[in-house]
């Protein structure tokens, strides 16, 4: 009896690799990648090896505390005078603290400093001695932390814009590098980040 075996047709797989490669390129080009949110911060220079480390003491009136709880609630204010506030209020609260517009004795001291301008003249400006201390708990969410950082940074940026427009007639970002450096010294970004705390439930 003759065998009735049929030959199975072979599949031409020579072009499959090309198709797979083309699909890979398509998805790489067409897909949007999530970018990590981050903050640009310039770290202070390393101290000399032989320098003794001492605790930096800040007067209470020069300290503005911002605490972010695990559920995203924000408590802000000077020591012993903190209140729960909305995120949208934080920028104005921080600006009022740094500027101390009414020379409140419970708000930061202002120290007049002299700056050399590019044209050779001198400029005296009252530099705030205030420091904003940002504190979190162990269960504080990253998104809430970033939002608070952005509001605090916005406060300093708005102050710098106001000072730049008053002194140089332009916004901070539009100034030449030399003038920006002067405004940066007049309005230093003083945000201290404390180690996260454990809150007992």
C-alpha positions as CSV (number, residue, x, y, z in Angstrom):
1,X,0.0,0.0,0.0
2,X,1.4,3.3,-1.0
3,X,2.0,5.9,1.7
4,X,-0.2,8.9,1.4
5,X,2.0,11.5,3.2
6,X,1.7,15.1,2.3
7,X,4.5,17.5,2.6
8,X,3.7,20.4,4.9
9,X,4.5,23.7,3.2
10,X,7.3,25.6,4.9
11,X,6.7,29.1,6.2
12,X,9.1,31.6,4.9
13,X,10.4,33.2,8.1
14,X,13.1,35.3,6.6
15,X,11.2,38.5,6.8
16,X,9.8,38.1,10.4
17,X,12.9,39.5,11.9
18,X,12.6,42.6,9.8
19,X,8.9,43.0,10.7
20,X,9.7,42.6,14.5
21,X,12.5,45.2,14.2
22,X,10.2,47.6,12.4
23,X,7.5,47.2,15.1
24,X,10.1,47.8,17.8
25,X,11.2,51.0,16.2
26,X,7.6,52.1,15.7
27,X,6.7,51.6,19.4
28,X,9.9,53.3,20.6
29,X,9.1,56.4,18.5
30,X,5.4,56.5,19.1
31,X,5.3,55.8,22.8
32,X,5.7,58.6,25.3
33,X,7.8,57.9,28.3
34,X,7.0,59.2,31.8
35,X,9.6,61.6,32.9
36,X,10.6,61.6,36.6
37,X,9.7,64.8,38.4
38,X,12.7,66.3,40.2
39,X,14.0,69.5,41.8
40,X,17.1,71.4,40.9
41,X,19.1,72.1,44.0
42,X,22.7,73.4,44.3
43,X,24.4,71.7,47.3
44,X,26.7,73.7,49.5
45,X,30.5,73.0,49.1
46,X,32.1,70.4,51.3
47,X,33.6,71.8,54.5
48,X,37.3,71.4,55.2
49,X,38.3,68.1,56.8
50,X,39.7,69.8,59.9
51,X,36.6,72.0,60.4
52,X,34.5,71.0,63.5
53,X,30.8,70.5,62.8
54,X,28.6,72.7,64.9
55,X,24.8,72.8,65.1
56,X,23.4,75.8,63.3
57,X,21.2,77.7,65.6
58,X,18.4,79.8,64.1
59,X,16.4,82.3,66.1
60,X,12.7,81.3,66.4
61,X,11.6,84.5,64.6
62,X,13.8,83.6,61.6
63,X,12.2,80.1,61.2
64,X,9.1,79.2,59.2
65,X,8.1,75.5,59.7
66,X,6.3,73.6,57.0
67,X,5.1,70.1,57.9
68,X,3.6,67.7,55.3
69,X,1.6,64.8,57.0
70,X,1.1,61.4,55.5
71,X,-2.3,62.3,54.2
72,X,-1.0,65.4,52.4
73,X,-2.2,68.0,55.0
74,X,0.1,71.0,55.3
75,X,0.8,72.7,58.6
76,X,2.8,76.0,58.3
77,X,3.8,78.9,60.4
78,X,6.4,80.2,62.8
79,X,7.2,78.0,65.9
80,X,4.3,77.8,68.3
81,X,2.1,79.5,65.8
82,X,1.4,76.9,63.1
83,X,-1.9,76.3,61.4
84,X,-3.3,73.9,58.8
85,X,-3.4,75.7,55.4
86,X,-4.3,74.9,51.8
87,X,-1.5,74.3,49.3
88,X,-2.7,77.4,47.4
89,X,-2.0,79.6,50.4
90,X,1.6,78.4,50.9
91,X,3.2,80.7,48.4
92,X,1.8,83.9,49.9
93,X,2.5,82.7,53.4
94,X,6.1,82.0,52.5
95,X,6.5,85.4,50.8
96,X,5.0,87.3,53.7
97,X,7.4,85.5,56.0
98,X,10.5,86.2,53.9
99,X,9.7,89.8,53.2
100,X,8.4,90.8,56.6
101,X,6.7,93.9,55.0
102,X,5.5,95.4,58.2
103,X,8.7,94.8,60.2
104,X,6.9,92.4,62.5
105,X,9.1,91.4,65.5
106,X,7.7,87.9,65.2
107,X,8.9,87.6,61.6
108,X,12.5,87.4,60.3
109,X,15.2,89.9,60.9
110,X,16.3,92.0,57.9
111,X,20.1,92.6,57.6
112,X,21.2,95.4,55.2
113,X,23.9,94.2,52.9
114,X,25.9,96.1,50.3
115,X,26.3,94.8,46.8
116,X,28.7,95.9,44.0
117,X,26.7,96.6,40.8
118,X,28.2,95.9,37.3
119,X,28.4,99.7,36.7
120,X,30.6,100.2,39.7
121,X,28.0,101.7,42.0
122,X,26.8,100.2,45.3
123,X,23.4,98.9,46.2
124,X,22.1,98.3,49.8
125,X,19.3,95.9,50.2
126,X,17.7,94.4,53.4
127,X,18.4,90.7,53.1
128,X,16.0,88.4,55.0
129,X,17.5,86.1,57.6
130,X,14.5,83.8,57.4
131,X,14.8,80.1,56.8
132,X,12.0,77.8,55.7
133,X,12.2,74.4,57.3
134,X,10.4,71.7,55.3
135,X,9.6,68.6,57.3
136,X,7.9,65.4,56.3
137,X,6.7,62.2,58.0
138,X,7.8,58.7,57.0
139,X,4.5,58.2,55.1
140,X,4.4,61.5,53.2
141,X,3.7,61.0,49.5
142,X,6.3,62.0,46.9
143,X,3.7,64.0,44.9
144,X,2.7,66.1,48.0
145,X,6.3,66.7,48.7
146,X,7.0,67.9,45.2
147,X,3.9,70.2,45.2
148,X,5.0,71.9,48.4
149,X,8.6,72.3,47.2
150,X,7.2,73.9,44.0
151,X,5.1,76.4,46.0
152,X,8.0,77.3,48.2
153,X,10.3,77.7,45.2
154,X,7.6,79.8,43.5
155,X,7.6,82.2,46.5
156,X,11.3,82.9,46.2
157,X,11.0,83.2,42.4
158,X,8.3,85.8,42.7
159,X,10.3,87.8,45.3
160,X,13.3,87.7,43.0
161,X,11.1,88.9,40.0
162,X,9.8,91.8,42.1
163,X,13.3,92.8,43.3
164,X,14.7,92.5,39.8
165,X,12.0,94.6,38.2
166,X,12.3,97.3,40.9
167,X,16.1,97.5,40.7
168,X,16.9,96.6,37.1
169,X,13.6,97.0,35.3
170,X,13.2,93.4,34.1
171,X,12.2,90.0,35.4
172,X,14.8,87.8,37.0
173,X,15.1,85.3,34.1
174,X,15.6,88.2,31.6
175,X,18.5,89.8,33.5
176,X,22.2,89.3,32.4
177,X,24.1,86.8,34.5
178,X,25.9,89.4,36.6
179,X,22.6,91.1,37.7
180,X,21.0,87.7,38.3
181,X,23.9,86.8,40.6
182,X,23.3,90.0,42.6
183,X,19.5,89.4,43.0
184,X,20.2,85.8,44.0
185,X,22.5,87.0,46.8
186,X,19.8,89.6,47.8
187,X,17.1,86.9,47.9
188,X,18.8,83.6,48.8
189,X,16.9,80.4,48.5
190,X,16.8,79.2,52.1
191,X,14.9,76.0,52.3
192,X,16.1,73.5,54.9
193,X,14.9,69.9,54.6
194,X,14.8,68.1,57.9
195,X,14.9,64.3,58.2
196,X,11.5,62.7,58.0
197,X,9.8,62.2,61.4
198,X,7.9,59.3,62.9
199,X,4.5,60.4,64.0
200,X,2.7,58.2,66.6
201,X,-0.8,57.3,65.6
